[in-house]
Amino acid sequence: MKRAIVPQSMSALPASPAGAAAAPVTVPGLQRMKREGVRIVSTTAYDFSFARLLDKAGVDLLLVGDSLGMVIQGHSTTLPVTLEQMIYHTAAVVRGARRAMVVCDMPFGFCHGGGVAVMDAAVRVLKETGCHGVKLEGGVRMAETIRFLWEQQVPVLAHVGLTPQSVHAFGGFKVQGRGEDAERVMADAVAVAEAGAFAVVLEGIPAPLARRITERLEIPTIGIGAGGQCDGQVLVMHDLLGIYEEVVPRFVKCYLPDRTVFHAVGRFVDDVRSGQFPTEEHSFTE
């Protein structure tokens, strides 16, 4: 299998989790983490404040996902998100990140033309946000586009399996790669790796299939709803904090028990209505 070549200009390595403040995470650094068996931690981020918090907590890869169409904008799919919106949010995340690598989703429609069209969009993203790479959904059908971008020194994070931009083609957010369909997903993963993707997100596929893909590819696999044998894991920030309740997939784990954010706001409401906030300590004197 052809191995993705990493340009020498991107050769800095990331800090280990024990030294999270030491050095920025980079493309070859993520690939080194796979070789050394260090799990990659990724979440989505959409603004400066949460990007700063997630970065300080030790997250390696901040993905500015077009999931913002659902968790930020309230759409039922990711399809309405525009390139301008992705640029706006990604620039804010970049300003908040210090160590973490930041990757921007290419929204629906901008990668289907391939060649110069997708390059123009990717250049805008990199120049206007300062992020480190772009993410493209699709496997075999997107391989030539990934190869073209990589040859132009644009780092690409691939995404196969359940690709949300294909929700209508799939007939909903359904698990992919079951039964005979496993070979299609495997072929997609191999195709994007050979095209030069620096890593690949595996979403919504059976855990045994994700394990086989991880073992076969030299580039890192980052799972979401793909079991525990991938090289890393990503969750949508609003899911891991229990903020987004419209759709809660089986693979989501909430790390704020008892919906802490909801109860914190509830206490604020109670304190204001009862007159317990603000008190003298929260007020200015003459």
C-alpha positions as CSV (number, residue, x, y, z in Angstrom):
1,M,0.0,0.0,0.0
2,K,1.2,3.5,-0.8
3,R,2.1,5.5,2.2
4,A,1.2,9.2,2.5
5,I,4.4,11.3,2.3
6,V,4.7,14.0,4.9
7,P,6.4,17.2,3.7
8,Q,9.5,18.1,5.7
9,S,8.0,21.5,6.5
10,M,5.5,19.8,8.7
11,S,8.0,17.7,10.6
12,A,7.5,19.0,14.1
13,L,6.3,16.4,16.6
14,P,3.5,16.8,19.2
15,A,3.9,16.8,22.9
16,S,3.0,13.6,24.7
17,P,-0.2,13.7,26.8
18,A,2.1,14.1,29.9
19,G,3.6,17.3,28.4
20,A,0.6,18.8,26.8
21,A,1.9,22.3,26.9
22,A,5.2,21.6,25.3
23,A,4.7,21.6,21.6
24,P,1.9,21.9,19.0
25,V,0.3,18.8,17.5
26,T,1.1,18.4,13.8
27,V,0.4,16.1,10.9
28,P,3.5,13.9,11.4
29,G,3.0,14.1,15.1
30,L,-0.4,12.5,14.9
31,Q,1.1,9.8,12.7
32,R,3.9,9.2,15.2
33,M,1.2,8.8,17.9
34,K,-0.2,5.9,16.0
35,R,3.2,4.2,15.6
36,E,3.9,4.7,19.3
37,G,0.4,3.5,20.4
38,V,-0.6,6.8,22.0
39,R,-4.4,7.3,21.7
40,I,-5.4,10.5,19.8
41,V,-8.1,12.6,21.6
42,S,-10.4,14.8,19.5
43,T,-13.5,16.8,19.9
44,T,-15.4,19.4,17.9
45,A,-15.1,23.0,18.7
46,Y,-16.9,26.1,17.3
47,D,-15.7,29.1,19.3
48,F,-12.8,30.7,21.1
49,S,-13.7,30.0,24.7
50,F,-14.4,26.3,24.3
51,A,-11.4,25.9,22.0
52,R,-9.2,27.4,24.8
53,L,-10.8,25.1,27.4
54,L,-10.5,22.0,25.3
55,D,-6.9,22.8,24.4
56,K,-5.9,23.3,28.0
57,A,-7.6,20.0,28.9
58,G,-5.2,18.2,26.5
59,V,-7.3,17.5,23.4
60,D,-5.0,16.8,20.5
61,L,-7.2,17.6,17.5
62,L,-10.0,20.2,17.4
63,L,-12.4,19.5,14.6
64,V,-14.5,22.5,13.5
65,G,-17.3,20.3,12.2
66,D,-20.1,21.2,9.9
67,S,-22.1,19.6,12.8
68,L,-22.4,23.2,13.8
69,G,-25.4,23.2,11.4
70,M,-27.2,21.0,13.9
71,V,-25.8,21.8,17.4
72,I,-25.3,25.6,16.8
73,Q,-27.8,26.5,14.1
74,G,-30.6,24.1,14.9
75,H,-30.8,22.4,11.4
76,S,-31.8,18.8,11.1
77,T,-28.7,18.0,9.0
78,T,-25.3,19.5,8.2
79,L,-26.2,20.4,4.6
80,P,-27.2,24.1,5.0
81,V,-23.8,25.1,6.4
82,T,-21.9,27.6,4.2
83,L,-18.2,28.0,3.6
84,E,-18.3,31.5,5.1
85,Q,-19.8,30.1,8.3
86,M,-17.1,27.4,8.5
87,I,-14.4,30.0,8.0
88,Y,-15.9,32.3,10.7
89,H,-16.1,29.5,13.3
90,T,-12.7,28.0,12.4
91,A,-10.9,31.3,12.8
92,A,-12.4,31.7,16.3
93,V,-11.2,28.2,17.3
94,V,-7.7,28.8,15.9
95,R,-7.5,31.9,18.1
96,G,-8.3,29.8,21.2
97,A,-6.0,26.8,20.5
98,R,-2.4,26.8,21.6
99,R,-1.3,23.1,21.3
100,A,-4.1,21.3,19.6
101,M,-4.2,20.9,15.8
102,V,-7.3,22.5,14.2
103,V,-9.0,21.0,11.2
104,C,-12.0,22.6,9.3
105,D,-14.8,20.6,7.7
106,M,-15.3,21.4,4.0
107,P,-19.1,22.0,3.8
108,F,-21.4,20.1,1.5
109,G,-20.9,20.9,-2.2
110,F,-17.4,22.4,-2.2
111,C,-15.6,19.2,-2.8
112,H,-17.8,17.7,-5.5
113,G,-16.3,19.6,-8.4
114,G,-12.7,18.5,-7.5
115,G,-9.6,20.1,-8.9
116,V,-9.3,23.9,-8.9
117,A,-12.7,24.5,-7.4
118,V,-12.0,22.6,-4.2
119,M,-8.4,24.0,-4.1
120,D,-9.8,27.6,-4.2
121,A,-12.1,26.8,-1.2
122,A,-9.4,25.0,0.7
123,V,-7.0,27.9,0.2
124,R,-9.6,30.3,1.5
125,V,-10.0,28.2,4.6
126,L,-6.3,27.9,5.3
127,K,-5.5,31.6,4.6
128,E,-8.5,33.2,6.4
129,T,-8.5,30.9,9.5
130,G,-4.9,29.8,10.1
131,C,-6.1,26.2,10.6
132,H,-3.9,23.2,9.9
133,G,-5.9,21.2,7.4
134,V,-9.4,20.4,6.0
135,K,-11.7,17.4,6.3
136,L,-13.5,15.8,3.4
137,E,-16.2,13.3,3.5
138,G,-16.1,10.4,1.1
139,G,-13.9,7.5,0.1
140,V,-13.2,6.1,-3.3
141,R,-15.1,8.9,-5.0
142,M,-13.1,11.6,-3.1
143,A,-9.7,10.0,-3.6
144,E,-8.6,12.0,-6.6
145,T,-9.6,15.2,-4.9
146,I,-7.6,14.3,-1.8
147,R,-4.6,13.4,-3.9
148,F,-4.8,16.8,-5.7
149,L,-5.0,18.7,-2.4
150,W,-2.1,16.7,-0.9
151,E,0.1,17.4,-3.9
152,Q,-0.6,21.1,-3.4
153,Q,0.5,20.8,0.3
154,V,-3.0,20.9,1.8
155,P,-3.3,18.4,4.7
156,V,-6.5,16.4,4.4
157,L,-8.4,14.5,7.1
158,A,-10.6,12.0,5.4
159,H,-14.0,10.7,6.6
160,V,-15.6,7.4,5.6
161,G,-18.4,5.1,6.9
162,L,-21.4,7.1,8.0
163,T,-20.8,10.5,6.3
164,P,-23.4,13.0,7.4
165,Q,-23.4,14.9,4.2
166,S,-24.7,11.8,2.5
167,V,-27.7,11.5,4.9
168,H,-30.3,11.5,2.2
169,A,-28.4,9.0,0.0
170,F,-28.2,6.7,3.1
171,G,-31.8,7.2,4.0
172,G,-30.9,8.6,7.4
173,F,-28.1,8.4,9.9
174,K,-27.6,4.7,9.6
175,V,-24.7,2.4,10.5
176,Q,-22.6,1.6,7.5
177,G,-20.4,-1.4,6.7
178,R,-22.5,-4.3,7.9
179,G,-22.4,-7.6,6.0
180,E,-21.2,-7.3,2.4
181,D,-21.1,-3.5,2.7
182,A,-17.9,-3.9,4.8
183,E,-15.8,-4.3,1.7
184,R,-17.1,-1.0,0.4
185,V,-16.1,0.8,3.6
186,M,-12.7,-0.9,3.6
187,A,-12.1,0.1,0.0
188,D,-13.0,3.7,0.9
189,A,-10.5,3.8,3.8
190,V,-7.7,2.3,1.7
191,A,-8.4,4.7,-1.1
192,V,-8.2,7.8,1.0
193,A,-5.0,6.6,2.7
194,E,-3.3,5.8,-0.6
195,A,-4.4,9.2,-1.9
196,G,-2.5,11.0,0.8
197,A,-5.0,11.7,3.7
198,F,-3.0,12.1,6.9
199,A,-5.7,10.4,9.0
200,V,-9.2,9.1,8.5
201,V,-12.4,9.5,10.6
202,L,-14.4,6.2,10.8
203,E,-18.0,7.0,11.7
204,G,-20.9,4.7,12.4
205,I,-19.4,1.3,11.4
206,P,-19.1,-2.0,13.3
207,A,-16.2,-2.2,15.7
208,P,-14.7,-5.4,14.1
209,L,-14.5,-3.6,10.8
210,A,-12.9,-0.5,12.4
211,R,-10.3,-2.7,14.0
212,R,-9.4,-4.3,10.6
213,I,-9.2,-0.9,8.9
214,T,-7.0,0.4,11.8
215,E,-4.7,-2.6,11.5
216,R,-4.4,-2.3,7.7
217,L,-3.7,1.4,7.4
218,E,-0.5,3.2,8.3
219,I,-2.3,6.5,8.9
220,P,-4.3,7.1,12.1
221,T,-7.9,6.1,12.4
222,I,-10.2,8.3,14.6
223,G,-13.4,6.6,15.6
224,I,-16.8,7.9,16.3
225,G,-19.3,5.2,16.8
226,A,-16.6,2.7,15.6
227,G,-15.6,0.9,18.7
228,G,-12.6,1.2,20.9
229,Q,-9.8,-0.2,18.6
230,C,-9.3,2.9,16.5
231,D,-6.1,5.0,17.0
232,G,-8.2,7.8,18.5
233,Q,-11.7,9.0,19.3
234,V,-13.7,12.0,18.6
235,L,-17.0,13.2,20.0
236,V,-19.1,16.3,19.3
237,M,-18.5,18.6,22.1
238,H,-22.2,19.2,22.7
239,D,-22.7,15.5,23.0
240,L,-20.0,14.8,25.5
241,L,-21.3,17.8,27.6
242,G,-24.9,16.7,27.4
243,I,-26.0,20.0,25.8
244,Y,-27.5,18.7,22.5
245,E,-30.6,16.6,23.1
246,E,-32.3,16.5,19.7
247,V,-30.4,13.4,18.6
248,V,-28.4,11.2,21.0
249,P,-26.7,8.3,19.2
250,R,-25.8,5.1,20.9
251,F,-22.1,5.8,20.8
252,V,-22.4,9.1,22.8
253,K,-21.2,9.2,26.4
254,C,-22.0,12.3,28.4
255,Y,-19.2,13.4,30.7
256,L,-21.3,15.9,32.7
257,P,-23.4,13.8,35.1
258,D,-27.1,14.8,35.7
259,R,-27.0,17.4,32.9
260,T,-24.9,19.8,35.1
261,V,-25.1,22.7,32.6
262,F,-28.9,22.5,32.7
263,H,-29.0,22.5,36.5
264,A,-26.5,25.3,36.7
265,V,-28.7,27.5,34.6
266,G,-31.7,26.4,36.6
267,R,-30.0,27.6,39.8
268,F,-29.3,30.9,38.2
269,V,-33.0,31.3,37.3
270,D,-34.0,30.5,40.9
271,D,-31.5,32.9,42.4
272,V,-32.5,35.8,40.2
273,R,-36.2,35.2,40.9
274,S,-35.8,34.8,44.6
275,G,-33.5,37.8,44.9
276,Q,-30.5,35.8,46.0
277,F,-28.4,37.1,43.0
278,P,-26.7,39.5,42.8
279,T,-25.6,40.0,46.3
280,E,-23.4,42.8,47.7
281,E,-20.3,40.9,46.8
282,H,-21.3,40.9,43.1
283,S,-22.1,44.7,43.2
284,F,-20.0,47.8,42.8
285,T,-19.8,50.4,45.6
286,E,-19.7,54.2,45.1
